[in-house]
Amino acid sequence: MTEHSLIPVTFYPQNKTIAVSPGSSLFEAAIESGFFIRGFCGGRGICGKCKVKLLNQQLPHTPVEMKVLSEEERKNGIHLACKTIVNNALSVEVPEFGGDKETRALTSDSNLEFELDANIQKKQLSLQESSLSDQHADQDLLLQALALPEPTEIPLPVMQKLPQTLRSSGYDITAVLAGNRVISIEVGHNLDKFGVAFDVGTTTIVGSLMDLNSGKMLAVAARTNPQAIHGADVISRINYCSSHVDGLKKLQKLAIAALNEIIEEVLEQVDSAPENVYEISIAGNATMNHLIMGIDPSAIAAMPFIPAFKRSQTVTAGELALKAQPLAPVQILANISGYVGGDIVALILAYDIHHSDKLTLALDIGTNGEIVLGSRKRLLSCSAAAGPAFEGGHISSGMRAGIGAIDKIRLNHNDLHIHVIGDVAPVGLCGTGLIDAAAVLCDTRIIDSTGQITTPDGKIPDALQRRIISSDSGNDFLLVPRSETQTNMPIIISQRDVRELQLAKGAIAAGVEVLFNELGIGAADVEQVLIAGAFGNYIDKDNTFKIGLLPDIDQKLVKFVGNAASMGAKKFLLSNAARKEAQRIIEFTEYVELSARPDFQDKFMDAMMF
Amino acid sequence: MTEHSLIPVTFYPQNKTIAVSPGSSLFEAAIESGFFIRGFCGGRGICGKCKVKLLNQQLPHTPVEMKVLSEEERKNGIHLACKTIVNNALSVEVPEFGGDKETRALTSDSNLEFELDANIQKKQLSLQESSLSDQHADQDLLLQALALPEPTEIPLPVMQKLPQTLRSSGYDITAVLAGNRVISIEVGHNLDKFGVAFDVGTTTIVGSLMDLNSGKMLAVAARTNPQAIHGADVISRINYCSSHVDGLKKLQKLAIAALNEIIEEVLEQVDSAPENVYEISIAGNATMNHLIMGIDPSAIAAMPFIPAFKRSQTVTAGELALKAQPLAPVQILANISGYVGGDIVALILAYDIHHSDKLTLALDIGTNGEIVLGSRKRLLSCSAAAGPAFEGGHISSGMRAGIGAIDKIRLNHNDLHIHVIGDVAPVGLCGTGLIDAAAVLCDTRIIDSTGQITTPDGKIPDALQRRIISSDSGNDFLLVPRSETQTNMPIIISQRDVRELQLAKGAIAAGVEVLFNELGIGAADVEQVLIAGAFGNYIDKDNTFKIGLLPDIDQKLVKFVGNAASMGAKKFLLSNAARKEAQRIIEFTEYVELSARPDFQDKFMDAMMF
C-alpha cells in the first residue's frame, strides 16, 4: 500500500503542529485534529468567521474570499480556513478572542425545590463466604445479600468482575444498583456517588456535577458545541449528516468528546474520577439528542419532520463512550416533537408549568426559539426558526457572549455608551448587544418601522449621524471604529444584520401569536412569562419589548430563568418522579406545527416590523 | 520502539508459514497463529502427543524429549513441539492422522419429544407512515404496531437502524423479538429464523443449527475444543488461567473461534448467513461455561470449589463476539455445581429424569465422569475425576475416536480381531478400544485383578503370548506392530495405560457407589441406566461391566443416549418451558461433593481392581 505523505501545519500563537493530508481544507484538517477554529456555516465560506493569517507564504484568494474579505485583510495575508487547501507546509496565525471557558451566562442557575429520589443506590454488603458444605455460587451470594424482587439483572461485565472482587475484598463489597440492575461492584465500602446533568445546546454544552447523595451541585463547566464547525443550526448539522459519509459518526464523536472534556473538568474540581459517575442525564433539542445517540436525525429536517423517538431513552455510558462507569445509565430527556425537544421538556419540568394554575408563556431563545403557552388545563408548544442571530451568528460583527463581546448599548447624552464583557477592547457584538443596538436605533428613528437604516439628517445628534455609513447594499451603522477594536476591523451593524434580527424576532413573535390564537387568549391574559436561554439573564427587558420580540405584556410578569434546560436535566437526574413526569409532559403538551399553519406567515410578516 | 524481528516457520505438508517471536516454543507459536498441533498436557512435555519432525536442521533433544521419544524417533529428527524453542528459521513436518471434522459419535442424536415454544418471535409489520397532522416518532409507530405489554425494550443499535429501515422499506418491516426486547428490525418480510445449540465439551465442541420455526435440526458440525492445547482437562485449563497473563482471555478467544467456525460451517450447509441466527444455547461443564463468558473459573479448582454462577445466564452474541445477530440472546445452561455443569443439567432436561418415576442412574463419561442418580422423589449428582483416558488422553497410543483409531477389539479364535475407524491402517487407540482391550486382557488373565500385566506362560494362546513385551517399567501388550501402523510406531497398551484406565473406571464406579449409599439403595434397585458422552453410543456394553466401570445391573436396563448435552441444549434453545425447568433442576438436584466424603476413598481403592 502506498500512502500520501502528510503535510505539517503549525498554528500560532499556540505553536501546535498537526499533520494534514494534502488537498484537505485547513478548516476541516484543524477540526479533525481537535484544533478548534470557529465557524458558523459548515465550511461554505458564508459566515466569514474562520479567518486565519498565513505567515510564511502567499496564496491567491478564491472568489468566495474576494467577496467576504476586505482588501486590507487580503493584503495582510488573511484567508478563510475553510477555503484554504493545504498543499504545502503552512504556518498559520489563528486570532483568539475570548476563551471558550469564559463564556458567561451559561452556568447560572436558580435553586429549585424538589424531593431527592435518585435512581442509583449503593449497598454495602458483607457476604458469607461459601464453604464445602454450603457451595453457593458467587452470583447467588450476591443476589441473596441484595434481596431484591426478581428479576435482578447482573450484566456480563459485572459477572466477569465478581469472583475476583469477592475474594480480594474478603467478601466486603459495595454493589451499585440502577433500579434492579447491578451496574458495578466494588471492593470495600465507598458510598460516594456522582452524576452529571448535561444541557446540550446547538451552540453550547453545559455539564453540572451533582452529588447523588445530597442532591447538591458540586461543579459546573461549559464548552462550545464543537459540532458548530459543521453548521450553526440544527438544519445545517442534519444536512451535514445527510451529505457526508460518516457525517453522523463525526458529529456524534465531536459532541461526545465535548461531554467527556466537561466530565473531566468537573471531576477535577472535586478531585474525583470517572468511575464515581454512576448516572448521566442529557437535555438537548431533538437533533442534539439524536446526534449524541448516533441516530440519524434526517427525518426531522424534511416534511413531516419526524424524530426517531419522543419518549425518554436510556442507554449506557459505555455505549456512548462517555467517561463514567461503563454501565452507568445515560438518561436522554424526552422530546415533544422534532423541534420541541428535551431542553423544552426540561424547562417545563423545572418550572412545573404543566401543573401550574398560572397561564404561562415560556420562551427558550437560542438558535431556535421554542415557545410554550398554557397551564395545567392545556399546554401548547411550537418552535420558530429564529436563526443564530441572537447568538451572534450570521451577523457581520457577531460573536457569542464571551470576553470582548459588546453586550450592552445605551444612548448616553448624545452618543452611545458601549459595554464590553471583560472590560477589554471590543471584538464583536453578541445577542444582547444586538437587541440593545436595534432598540437605540429604533428610538432614534435611524431604523424605520420597516427595518431600513435611514439617514434622518438633522433630526439626530451629530455623533450618531456620523456613525451612519453608506454602502452599496444600504446603510451601515458604525458601533466601534477599527482603531479601537482588537481585530483592527470596525464593529458595525449592517442593513443585512438588521434583516437577520427582524427574521429572528419576527419568527418568535409570530409563533407566540399563533399559540395565543390556538388557545383563544390575548396577551393580557398571560399571568407569567419565563424567558430561558443562553442570553436570558442578560437581556434588557425594556428593549425586548421595544424591538417587538415580546407582545404587549406587563413587564413585571417577565422573569428571566437562565439555563432552564440545565435545571430540568438536574431534576431528571436526581428524581425518579421527574422521569415519570417527563413522559406525562410529552403526552400532555400539544405541539403546533407552524409550517402547517396558514396564519403563521401573515403574522410573521407583521411581526418583522418595528 | 525497537522490535525483535520475527522468525519464519513453515509447516508441511500444509506448506503454511507463520512468523514467530524468537524464544517462543514451537507449540505455543503454532497455536497463536491458529495452526493446530494436538497435545493433551498443556505444553508440559508429558503427553508426548505434539510430535513434529524438523526437516532442515538438527537440534539437540531436551531431557524431557529423551525420556518421551524413542531412540529411533530422535534419530529421525522427531521433537516435541512444546519443547522446541524457535531461534532460527524452521521447516517442520506435522503428522496428520484423522481429520478433525471426521470425529465420529459426536453428532449422533435421538429424537426427543417436547413442545416447540421458541423465545424468538418474528413479527411482520406494515406501519402507517407519520404525517404533518400525526407526527408520531418512529419508535412510537413501532411500539404501537407491536402492541406488547410495557415495558418493551428497544436497544440502542436497533434505534440507530430504525429511521433508515422504516423509510427504505416503505414502512414494511419485520421486527424480531426476544421476549419484550426488540433485537432486530429488518426491511421487508422475512420469516426465516435459526438458532444454534452448542454442546461445549472439554475435548469436543458440537453445534447444531436449528430451525426455530419448525424445531428441526438443519445441520451439525463439530470441532476439537482448541483450548485443549493448554491442557486436557478442566483443572489444567483453570491453572492456565491462573498462571498466565491474559490466560482467561486467550482461552475464551480460542473457544469463541471454534464456536464461530462451527456456526459458519452449519450455515454454509443451508446457504444462510449469521444475520439469520437469532438465538444460541450453550451447554458445557461449569468451567467451559465460565471460560466462554470470560469469567475467571479459578475458584472452581480450589476448595471449596465455587463457581461464579449456577443459574442460567443470558448474554448477547455481540458481547461474546459470536457470529450471529449482535443482539441475539446467548443462553448458557445452569450449573448444579462447579463440577456438575450445564451439560449434566442438559442431560437431566433431555430425559426429564427429575420428573421420572423410574429410579435412574445416568452417567456422562467424558474427561470428567458426572453421575446422576434418583427420580422425581430425590435426585443426587456428583463428579468423579476420571481423567482423559476414555478420550485417549494420557494413554501411550491414545487418540480420539477419529479416522485411524482402533475402536473395537475382540478375541477371535486364538488372536485378536482389531477394528479401525475408516478401515485404514491404524494410528492409535481410542476410549472404546481401550475398554475392549482391557476386557480381553482380563478375560485371558493377562491382566490380573490388581491390574498387573502378567505373563501367564502356557495358559494363553501363543499369538497372545507373543504380544506381551517386557520393559523396564513392567510389561507392555502389543496391539499392532510398527510395520502395520500409519505412524511407523507400534500401538501398545503399557502398564501405565492400564493404571490410567483403573483410575478412570475406579473413580466413576466409586462415585456411583457413594450415590447408592447416599440414596440408601443398591444396584438392584436401579430401573434405568443412561450412558451419555462422546463414546457412549459405541461402547461395548458387556465389556463395560467386565472391567467394572458399571455396577452389577441388568444389562437390558442400560441405554446409550449419545450426546445428551447436545439434546438438552436443543431443548433449551427451542422451549421457554425448558428454561424454567433448568432452574428447577438446579434447585432440586443435590450435589454430593466426593472430596468431602470419607467413604469415597475406600470405595475408590476397591473399584480400581478388576
Interface residues (C-beta under 8 A of the other chain):
Chain A: S130 S131 L132 S133 Q135 H136 A137 D138 Q139 D140 L156 M159 Q160 L162 P163 Q164 R167 M293 G294 I295 D296 S298 A299 M303 P304 F305 I306 P307 A308 F309 K310 R311 Q313 V315 E319 N335 S337 G338 Y591 E593 S595 A596
Chain B: S130 S131 L132 S133 Q135 H136 A137 D138 Q139 D140 L156 M159 Q160 L162 P163 Q164 R167 M293 G294 I295 D296 S298 A299 M303 P304 F305 I306 P307 A308 F309 K310 R311 Q313 V315 E319 N335 S337 G338 Y591 E593 S595 A596
